[in-house]
């Protein structure tokens, strides 16, 4: 599938890399609920030290999945859903459509097989 000039393959690679780690997906889930300060995000992951959370956060920011803005002394983080939508539009929706078409094609075959077995 050709890649748009505005969204190079490296952008998609960064998103997939960011989504590969379960802890980063959990961080995105937390930010999907509401925006959080860096400290509040760290508090959601007591099993990790602050440095580890910040390293994971950096990967999410490099993939443009999370944005941060400074308000006073706090840094407020928010989910940026456009990279995930881009992945969905490019990868998931096309495969989903192909799967639906395959299921539609298989359904008449299942019906024909059932009719043959009831007549035997």
PAFI-796451 format. One line per 3 residues: for each residue z, x, y of N, C-alpha, C. Coordinates in Angstrom, 2 decimals, m for minus. Each point is the difference from the previous one (the first is absolute). Example, Ala and Ser with C-alpha at 12.3 -4.5 7.8 and 13.67 -1.06 7.14 Angstrom:
2
7.80,13.19,m5.69,0.00,m0.89,1.19,0.00,0.90,1.20 ~ m0.72,m0.35,1.05,0.06,0.82,1.19,0.73,m0.77,1.09
% end
This chain:
120
0.00,0.84,m1.17,0.00,m0.84,1.17,0.00,0.88,1.23 ~ m0.89,m0.18,0.96,m0.05,0.87,1.17,1.23,m0.19,0.88 ~ 0.37,1.05,0.68,1.16,m0.01,0.86,m0.45,m0.14,1.45
0.67,m0.84,0.79,m0.30,m0.13,1.42,0.33,1.29,0.71 ~ m0.72,0.27,1.09,0.27,1.21,0.77,1.38,m0.05,0.64 ~ 0.50,m1.20,0.33,1.30,m0.14,0.65,1.16,0.17,m0.97
m0.23,m0.13,m1.29,1.09,0.12,m0.99,m0.41,0.98,m1.08 ~ 0.12,1.30,0.29,m0.40,1.00,m0.99,0.83,m0.09,m1.27 ~ m0.56,0.53,m1.06,0.66,m0.04,m1.31,1.38,0.63,0.05
0.20,0.99,0.86,1.30,0.65,0.10,1.08,m1.00,0.43 ~ m0.36,m0.97,0.85,0.97,m1.02,0.41,0.45,m0.81,m1.20 ~ m0.95,m0.42,m0.83,0.36,m0.75,m1.20,0.82,0.86,m0.95
m0.36,1.26,m0.12,0.76,0.91,m0.87,1.45,0.10,0.48 ~ 0.20,0.08,1.31,1.36,0.10,0.54,0.79,m1.27,m0.29 ~ m0.65,m1.15,0.08,0.68,m1.27,m0.30,0.38,m0.06,m1.47
m0.95,0.34,m0.88,0.31,m0.02,m1.44,1.12,0.99,m0.32 ~ m0.02,1.18,0.61,1.06,0.99,m0.22,1.34,m0.57,0.46 ~ 0.01,m0.65,1.16,1.24,m0.56,0.52,0.53,m1.11,m0.89
m0.90,m0.82,m0.53,0.41,m1.12,m0.85,0.36,0.43,m1.42 ~ m0.31,1.24,m0.36,0.23,0.46,m1.37,1.49,0.13,m0.34 ~ 0.83,0.26,0.99,1.42,0.21,m0.28,0.78,m1.31,0.11
0.75,m0.35,m1.05,0.77,m1.25,0.04,0.95,m0.10,1.19 ~ 0.63,1.11,0.38,0.94,m0.06,1.12,m0.73,m0.34,1.30 ~ m1.22,0.50,0.17,m0.75,m0.32,1.22,m0.43,m1.46,0.01
m0.33,m0.55,m1.18,m0.32,m1.43,m0.07,1.23,m0.83,0.35 ~ 1.18,0.45,m0.44,1.23,m0.71,0.35,0.27,0.09,1.50 ~ m0.32,1.13,0.60,0.16,0.14,1.45,m0.92,m0.97,0.73
m1.23,m0.12,m0.47,m0.94,m0.95,0.61,0.50,m1.44,m0.17 ~ 0.56,m0.30,m1.17,0.56,m1.34,m0.22,1.12,m0.28,1.00 ~ 0.85,0.98,0.25,1.09,m0.18,0.96,m0.55,m0.24,1.40
m1.04,0.73,0.37,m0.59,m0.17,1.33,m0.84,m1.27,0.10 ~ m0.46,m0.52,m1.12,m0.73,m1.27,0.02,0.94,m1.13,0.39 ~ 1.27,0.10,m0.45,1.00,m1.01,0.34,0.27,m0.02,1.50
0.17,1.18,0.59,0.23,0.11,1.45,m0.10,1.47,0.40 ~ m0.24,0.23,1.28,m0.01,1.38,0.47,1.44,0.52,m0.06 ~ 0.12,1.31,m0.19,1.31,0.64,m0.15,0.03,1.29,0.80
1.19,0.39,0.37,0.14,1.34,0.58,m0.04,1.01,m1.14 ~ m0.22,1.24,0.34,m0.01,1.04,m1.03,1.33,0.03,m0.73 ~ 1.10,m0.11,0.74,1.33,0.01,m0.62,0.20,m1.17,m0.96
m0.48,m1.20,0.40,0.14,m1.17,m0.86,m0.85,0.15,m1.26 ~ m1.18,0.60,0.13,m0.83,0.24,m1.18,0.68,0.98,m0.94 ~ 0.57,1.05,0.54,0.73,0.97,m0.83,1.17,m0.67,m0.70
0.67,m0.92,0.67,1.15,m0.68,m0.60,m0.41,m0.90,m1.16 ~ m1.24,m0.45,m0.01,m0.51,m0.83,m1.11,m0.19,0.81,m1.28 ~ 0.03,1.31,0.11,m0.24,0.88,m1.15,1.16,0.98,m0.16
1.18,m0.52,m0.35,1.17,0.88,m0.10,m0.12,1.05,m1.09 ~ m0.89,m0.21,m0.95,m0.17,0.99,m1.08,m0.78,1.24,0.47 ~ m0.60,m0.09,1.19,m0.79,1.11,0.54,0.68,0.55,1.24
m0.11,1.32,0.19,0.54,0.55,1.25,m1.01,m0.26,1.13 ~ 0.48,0.11,1.21,m0.80,m0.34,1.18,m1.30,0.82,0.05 ~ 0.07,1.27,m0.35,m1.18,0.87,0.04,m1.08,m0.52,m0.95
0.40,m0.44,m1.18,m0.97,m0.53,m0.97,m0.65,m1.27,0.52 ~ 0.80,m0.89,0.58,m0.56,m1.24,0.57,m1.00,0.36,1.11 ~ 0.35,0.95,0.84,m0.89,0.38,1.10,m1.29,0.64,m0.51
0.08,0.74,m1.10,m1.22,0.57,m0.59,m0.92,m1.11,m0.51 ~ 0.58,m0.99,m0.67,m0.80,m1.14,m0.46,m0.56,m0.78,1.18 ~ 0.79,m0.15,1.03,m0.45,m0.70,1.20,m1.18,0.72,0.65
0.04,1.32,0.01,m1.10,0.79,0.56,m1.31,m0.28,m0.76 ~ 0.06,m0.09,m1.31,m1.20,m0.30,m0.81,m0.54,m1.39,0.38 ~ 0.90,m0.98,0.16,m0.42,m1.35,0.38,m0.62,m0.01,1.40
0.55,0.78,0.91,m0.56,0.07,1.36,m1.36,0.71,0.01 ~ m0.14,1.05,m0.80,m1.28,0.71,m0.07,m1.10,m0.91,m0.57 ~ 0.38,m0.94,m0.85,m0.96,m0.96,m0.55,m0.17,m1.19,0.93
0.69,0.02,1.13,m0.04,m1.06,1.01,0.48,m1.35,m0.53 ~ 0.90,0.06,m1.01,0.60,m1.21,m0.55,1.25,m0.41,0.77 ~ 0.57,0.94,0.75,1.21,m0.26,0.78,m0.22,0.58,1.40
0.45,m0.75,1.00,m0.03,0.49,1.37,1.43,0.09,0.49 ~ 0.24,0.90,0.93,1.33,0.16,0.58,m0.10,0.09,1.50 ~ 0.97,m0.61,0.67,0.07,0.13,1.46,1.45,0.26,0.38
0.17,0.84,0.98,1.34,0.40,0.43,0.49,m0.98,1.06 ~ 1.19,m0.53,m0.23,0.67,m0.86,0.98,1.37,0.60,0.22 ~ 0.17,0.61,1.16,1.25,0.71,0.26,0.13,1.16,m0.97
1.11,0.04,m0.70,0.23,1.07,m0.97,m0.47,m0.37,m1.40 ~ m0.41,m1.24,m0.18,m0.39,m0.47,m1.33,m1.51,m0.01,m0.16 ~ m0.40,0.20,m1.23,m1.42,m0.10,m0.35,m0.16,m1.23,m0.86
m0.81,m0.96,0.48,m0.21,m1.26,m0.70,m1.30,0.09,m0.81 ~ 0.09,m0.34,m1.27,m1.11,0.10,m0.94,m0.52,m1.38,m0.33 ~ m1.31,m0.10,m0.17,m0.61,m1.28,m0.36,m1.13,0.24,m0.98
m0.25,m0.99,m0.82,m1.10,0.04,m0.96,m1.31,m0.16,0.77 ~ m0.99,0.79,m0.37,m1.35,m0.12,0.56,m0.92,m0.41,m1.15 ~ m0.30,m1.28,m0.15,m0.68,m0.49,m1.19,m1.51,0.25,m0.07
m0.63,0.47,1.05,m1.45,0.15,m0.02,m0.52,0.94,m1.08 ~ 0.65,1.15,m0.27,m0.51,0.85,m1.09,0.04,m0.71,m1.36 ~ 1.03,m0.82,m0.25,0.07,m0.72,m1.27,m1.10,m1.06,m0.05
m0.26,m0.65,1.12,m1.08,m0.99,0.05,m1.35,0.67,m0.27 ~ m0.17,1.20,0.56,m1.24,0.74,m0.23,m0.18,0.32,m1.49 ~ 1.09,0.40,m0.67,m0.04,0.27,m1.44,m0.33,m1.28,m0.75
0.64,m1.09,0.39,m0.26,m1.30,m0.65,m1.47,m0.38,0.16 ~ m0.50,0.08,1.22,m1.38,m0.41,0.26,m1.00,0.87,m0.75 ~ 0.27,1.29,m0.05,m0.95,0.92,m0.62,0.09,m0.01,m1.52
1.20,m0.03,m0.55,0.19,0.19,m1.42,0.38,m1.27,m0.73 ~ 1.07,m0.63,0.41,0.58,m1.08,m0.81,m0.86,m1.25,0.03 ~ m0.44,m0.43,1.17,m0.73,m1.27,0.07,m1.30,0.06,m0.79
m0.70,1.12,0.04,m1.24,0.14,m0.77,0.23,m0.07,m1.50 ~ 1.04,0.68,m0.46,0.31,m0.03,m1.43,0.52,m1.36,m0.42 ~ 0.74,m0.65,0.88,0.51,m1.33,m0.29,m1.16,m0.98,m0.17
m0.99,0.09,0.88,m1.16,m0.88,m0.10,m0.76,0.25,m1.30 ~ m0.16,1.26,m0.37,m0.68,0.32,m1.26,0.77,m0.54,m1.19 ~ 1.32,0.08,0.03,0.83,m0.52,m1.09,m0.12,m1.52,m0.10
m0.02,m0.68,1.14,m0.16,m1.46,0.00,m1.36,m0.41,m0.57 ~ m1.03,0.73,0.38,m1.33,m0.30,m0.53,m0.05,0.21,m1.51 ~ 0.65,1.05,m0.48,0.06,0.26,m1.43,0.73,m1.13,m0.72
1.13,m0.44,0.56,0.74,m1.11,m0.61,m0.83,m1.28,m0.03 ~ m0.75,m0.26,1.07,m0.86,m1.19,0.01,m1.07,0.11,m1.08 ~ m0.50,1.18,m0.21,m1.02,0.23,m1.01,0.58,m0.16,m1.41
1.24,0.44,m0.21,0.63,m0.07,m1.32,0.45,m1.41,m0.35 ~ 0.35,m0.80,0.97,0.52,m1.34,m0.27,m0.97,m0.85,m0.83 ~ m1.29,m0.07,0.31,m0.90,m0.78,m0.86,m0.07,0.55,m1.42
0.12,1.31,m0.19,0.00,0.59,m1.34,1.22,m0.46,m0.78 ~ 1.17,m0.04,0.65,1.22,m0.47,m0.66,m0.15,m1.46,m0.42 ~ m0.58,m0.81,0.86,m0.19,m1.42,m0.30,m0.94,m0.16,m1.19
m1.08,0.77,m0.03,m0.95,m0.08,m1.11,0.66,0.46,m1.30 ~ 0.82,1.02,0.03,0.69,0.49,m1.20,0.98,m1.04,m0.52 ~ 0.70,m0.66,0.90,0.94,m1.05,m0.41,m0.73,m1.18,m0.64
m1.14,m0.35,0.56,m0.77,m1.14,m0.56,m0.49,0.34,m1.40 ~ m0.44,1.24,m0.23,m0.47,0.41,m1.33,1.13,m0.03,m0.99 ~ 1.21,0.44,0.40,1.12,0.05,m0.94,0.50,m1.40,m0.36
m0.15,m0.96,0.89,0.44,m1.38,m0.32,m1.00,m0.70,m0.91 ~ m1.27,0.44,0.02,m1.02,m0.60,m0.84,m0.04,0.61,m1.40 ~ 0.65,1.15,m0.18,m0.01,0.68,m1.31,1.02,m0.54,m0.94
% end
